[in-house]
């Protein structure tokens, strides 16, 4: 399993690779699309379209919110960006994209986000689906929300530092 932890700092975008992906999809790599993607790459956590709009405006680039959503959808269609539906935010994909299912784990406590590609939680997707003729889209994103290991450790250590009297009212 390939695991990627986001937000170690700004993500470097390979513009030549993006250009090739756009050409393969018969789409244009416009300055507008690159500016919005560059802004997303600078985010240190999953970013909403409105936060991107504000970040772009602070750099003197003013876009209508519908334009930002349209560009994000464009990058989603090329599997460059993933949308986290639990909080309506976006992140850059951290994989070069062999066709596979992307599983994103999003911690509800600290907001850390991890992308696991190819397999997740001992499931081989779509190989584990019933053989009823249904063919799963290998480019889809599955989002799992929960509590990351570090937050679980922190919660256990905090619970051990409190005595029972700390919890009485």
SEVO-293620 format. One record per residue: x, y, z of N, C-alpha, C in turn; residue in one letter. Coordinates in steps of 0.02 Angstrom, whole numbers, padded with zeros to 5 digits, always signed. Layout:
XYZXYZXYZA
...
REM end
This chain:
+00042-00058+00000+00000+00000+00000+00044+00062+00000X
+00027+00110-00041+00063+00173-00044+00025+00224-00002X
+00058+00255+00046+00026+00303+00090+00060+00370+00083X
+00021+00423+00079+00047+00490+00074+00017+00532+00129X
+00060+00565+00168+00037+00612+00219+00041+00681+00188X
-00013+00718+00191-00013+00785+00162+00015+00836+00209X
+00026+00894+00182+00039+00954+00219+00104+00954+00257X
+00156+00929+00224+00224+00934+00250+00254+01000+00226X
+00216+01039+00190+00238+01102+00160+00207+01106+00092X
+00221+01159+00054+00191+01166-00012+00210+01107-00057X
+00162+01086-00098+00173+01030-00144+00202+01057-00209X
+00253+01025-00234+00283+01045-00298+00241+01014-00353X
+00221+01055-00401+00180+01032-00456+00224+01025-00518X
+00222+00966-00548+00258+00953-00609+00215+00977-00668X
+00230+01038-00692+00189+01069-00743+00193+01032-00810X
+00250+01002-00824+00256+00963-00886+00210+00903-00884X
+00207+00870-00826+00163+00812-00817+00090+00833-00824X
+00072+00890-00794+00004+00916-00800-00014+00932-00872X
+00034+00962-00907+00022+00978-00978+00008+00915-01018X
+00047+00862-01006+00036+00799-01041-00032+00769-01025X
-00052+00774-00962-00118+00748-00943-00174+00787-00976X
-00165+00853-00981-00216+00893-01015-00220+00876-01089X
-00163+00869-01121-00162+00851-01192-00195+00783-01202X
-00179+00735-01159-00209+00668-01166-00285+00671-01159X
-00310+00718-01118-00382+00725-01108-00412+00775-01158X
-00371+00800-01204-00391+00849-01253-00420+00912-01220X
-00385+00934-01168-00404+00994-01130-00346+01043-01131X
-00359+01105-01116-00308+01157-01116-00282+01169-01045X
-00218+01181-01039-00188+01200-00975-00183+01277-00976X
-00234+01309-00949-00238+01382-00951-00204+01413-00891X
-00184+01476-00897-00154+01511-00839-00201+01511-00778X
-00265+01520-00791-00315+01520-00738-00315+01452-00701X
-00314+01398-00737-00314+01332-00707-00250+01321-00666X
-00194+01345-00692-00131+01337-00655-00129+01381-00593X
-00154+01442-00596-00154+01486-00538-00195+01457-00481X
-00252+01429-00497-00295+01400-00445-00263+01337-00417X
-00233+01297-00460-00198+01237-00436-00137+01255-00394X
-00100+01306-00415-00043+01330-00376-00065+01353-00306X
-00121+01388-00303-00147+01412-00238-00164+01352-00194X
-00195+01301-00223-00212+01241-00185-00149+01206-00160X
-00097+01206-00201-00035+01173-00181-00001+01207-00122X
-00018+01269-00110+00011+01306-00054-00027+01296+00012X
-00086+01266+00007-00127+01256+00068-00093+01205+00113X
-00096+01217+00177-00065+01172+00226-00116+01122+00254X
-00178+01126+00232-00231+01080+00252-00283+01079+00196X
-00330+01032+00198-00382+01033+00147-00414+01102+00143X
-00426+01126+00083-00444+01195+00071-00512+01200+00036X
-00554+01245+00060-00619+01256+00028-00610+01303-00032X
-00659+01304-00075-00656+01349-00133-00655+01422-00110X
-00690+01437-00056-00690+01506-00031-00623+01525-00001X
-00589+01478+00032-00522+01492+00058-00474+01503+00000X
-00482+01464-00054-00440+01474-00113-00454+01543-00144X
-00516+01562-00147-00535+01628-00174-00500+01683-00134X
-00501+01677-00067-00469+01727-00025-00393+01727-00035X
-00363+01667-00039-00291+01663-00048-00270+01693-00115X
-00308+01680-00167-00294+01708-00233-00302+01784-00232X
-00355+01808-00198-00367+01881-00195-00310+01916-00158X
-00283+01884-00106-00228+01915-00069-00165+01920-00113X
-00162+01880-00166-00106+01884-00214-00124+01926-00275X
-00182+01960-00271-00202+02004-00326-00238+01969-00383X
-00257+01906-00374-00292+01867-00425-00364+01858-00403X
-00410+01892-00437-00480+01892-00416-00521+01848-00463X
-00552+01797-00434-00593+01750-00472-00662+01745-00440X
-00712+01737-00482-00779+01722-00460-00779+01653-00429X
-00818+01642-00377-00819+01577-00343-00841+01521-00390X
-00886+01535-00437-00907+01483-00484-00849+01463-00530X
-00805+01509-00546-00745+01493-00587-00700+01447-00548X
-00690+01461-00484-00647+01419-00443-00676+01348-00438X
-00741+01342-00427-00772+01276-00425-00765+01240-00492X
-00774+01276-00546-00768+01246-00612-00697+01220-00624X
-00647+01259-00604-00577+01238-00613-00562+01178-00567X
-00586+01179-00506-00575+01121-00461-00607+01058-00490X
-00667+01065-00519-00699+01007-00551-00659+00983-00611X
-00630+01029-00648-00586+01011-00704-00529+00968-00679X
-00494+00991-00626-00437+00953-00599-00460+00887-00568X
-00520+00887-00539-00547+00823-00514-00556+00773-00571X
-00581+00797-00627-00594+00752-00684-00529+00722-00711X
-00473+00757-00701-00408+00730-00721-00372+00695-00664X
-00406+00688-00608-00381+00654-00549-00318+00686-00521X
-00315+00752-00526-00260+00790-00498-00279+00816-00429X
-00344+00827-00419-00372+00853-00357-00425+00804-00332X
-00428+00797-00266-00481+00757-00234-00524+00803-00193X
-00589+00790-00194-00636+00828-00152-00652+00786-00090X
-00647+00817-00032-00668+00785+00030-00739+00807+00043X
-00785+00761+00032-00856+00780+00036-00879+00792+00108X
-00844+00765+00157-00866+00774+00226-00862+00847+00248X
-00817+00885+00219-00812+00956+00237-00805+01002+00177X
-00820+00976+00118-00820+01015+00056-00754+01052+00045X
-00699+01015+00052-00632+01044+00041-00597+01003-00013X
-00540+01029-00034-00502+00998-00089-00430+00989-00070X
-00399+00937-00097-00328+00924-00088-00298+00901-00154X
-00234+00911-00162-00199+00884-00221-00189+00809-00211X
-00196+00772-00265-00180+00701-00262-00105+00693-00255X
-00084+00646-00215-00013+00637-00202+00016+00577-00239X
-00018+00554-00291+00005+00495-00328+00008+00512-00402X
+00050+00477-00438+00057+00487-00510+00003+00452-00551X
-00040+00418-00520-00100+00390-00551-00093+00330-00596X
-00076+00276-00568-00095+00214-00601-00170+00211-00586X
-00207+00178-00627-00279+00174-00615-00292+00134-00551X
-00316+00166-00501-00333+00132-00439-00380+00176-00399X
-00409+00146-00349-00455+00182-00304-00413+00220-00253X
-00431+00282-00241-00397+00323-00192-00438+00322-00128X
-00406+00305-00073-00439+00304-00008-00408+00358+00034X
-00449+00406+00055-00424+00462+00094-00450+00455+00165X
-00404+00457+00213-00421+00453+00284-00414+00524+00312X
-00469+00548+00342-00472+00616+00367-00488+00614+00441X
-00441+00639+00483-00451+00638+00555-00498+00694+00575X
-00549+00677+00613-00599+00726+00635-00574+00768+00693X
-00520+00748+00725-00493+00787+00782-00441+00838+00760X
-00390+00815+00724-00334+00859+00707-00336+00882+00634X
-00383+00855+00595-00391+00871+00523-00335+00846+00480X
-00292+00801+00505-00240+00773+00462-00274+00731+00408X
-00242+00729+00351-00270+00693+00294-00216+00650+00263X
-00232+00587+00251-00186+00539+00223-00219+00505+00164X
-00182+00498+00109-00208+00463+00050-00174+00395+00047X
-00215+00343+00045-00190+00275+00036-00212+00252-00034X
-00165+00232-00073-00180+00212-00141-00173+00136-00148X
-00213+00109-00192-00213+00038-00211-00252-00006-00163X
-00235-00005-00100-00271-00047-00052-00286-00006+00010X
-00335-00028+00047-00350+00006+00110-00384-00042+00157X
-00362-00040+00219-00393-00080+00271-00401-00153+00250X
-00351-00180+00216-00349-00249+00193-00401-00264+00139X
-00430-00212+00109-00476-00222+00053-00439-00209-00012X
-00449-00253-00059-00423-00241-00126-00483-00216-00167X
-00483-00152-00183-00539-00124-00220-00517-00115-00292X
-00556-00132-00342-00624-00159-00339-00627-00235-00337X
-00571-00269-00326-00570-00342-00328-00617-00374-00278X
-00633-00341-00222-00676-00371-00171-00751-00364-00186X
-00767-00329-00240-00838-00322-00257-00866-00388-00282X
-00931-00400-00270-00961-00462-00295-00955-00466-00371X
-00948-00526-00396-00941-00536-00467-01010-00538-00499X
-01044-00480-00501-01110-00476-00530-01111-00435-00594X
-01052-00423-00622-01047-00385-00684-01037-00311-00673X
-01042-00288-00610-01031-00218-00596-00957-00202-00601X
-00941-00149-00636-00872-00129-00643-00862-00062-00608X
-00823-00063-00555-00810-00002-00517-00764+00044-00555X
-00775+00109-00548-00732+00159-00577-00667+00160-00538X
-00610+00141-00570-00547+00137-00533-00519+00205-00513X
-00548+00260-00537-00522+00326-00521-00560+00360-00465X
-00606+00325-00434-00647+00357-00383-00608+00366-00317X
-00637+00408-00274-00607+00423-00210-00655+00400-00156X
-00629+00364-00108-00668+00344-00049-00640+00382+00010X
-00682+00417+00045-00660+00456+00102-00683+00423+00166X
-00635+00412+00211-00650+00384+00276-00636+00437+00329X
-00684+00449+00372-00673+00495+00427-00667+00455+00491X
-00627+00480+00536-00617+00445+00599-00565+00482+00640X
-00527+00445+00680-00476+00474+00723-00409+00441+00707X
-00359+00483+00692-00293+00457+00674-00259+00426+00734X
-00206+00389+00720-00169+00354+00773-00140+00403+00824X
-00112+00459+00801-00082+00507+00847-00135+00536+00895X
-00194+00552+00869-00247+00579+00912-00270+00526+00962X
-00272+00462+00941-00290+00409+00988-00238+00403+01043X
-00174+00407+01026-00121+00404+01075-00126+00464+01123X
-00137+00523+01094-00143+00583+01135-00203+00577+01183X
-00258+00550+01159-00318+00543+01202-00304+00494+01259X
-00269+00439+01243-00253+00390+01296-00206+00420+01347X
-00156+00457+01325-00108+00486+01373-00141+00540+01415X
-00188+00578+01386-00224+00629+01424-00269+00595+01475X
-00302+00540+01456-00346+00505+01503-00307+00477+01562X
-00245+00457+01551-00204+00429+01605-00177+00482+01652X
-00174+00544+01629-00146+00597+01672-00199+00627+01718X
-00262+00612+01706-00316+00637+01748-00336+00585+01799X
-00350+00606+01859-00375+00559+01908-00451+00558+01904X
-00481+00511+01937-00554+00505+01936-00587+00567+01966X
-00555+00599+02013-00584+00659+02045-00587+00718+01996X
-00544+00717+01945-00545+00771+01895-00610+00772+01856X
-00645+00715+01853-00705+00710+01813-00769+00717+01853X
-00765+00724+01919-00825+00733+01962-00846+00806+01959X
-00912+00815+01965-00938+00884+01963-00957+00906+02032X
REM end
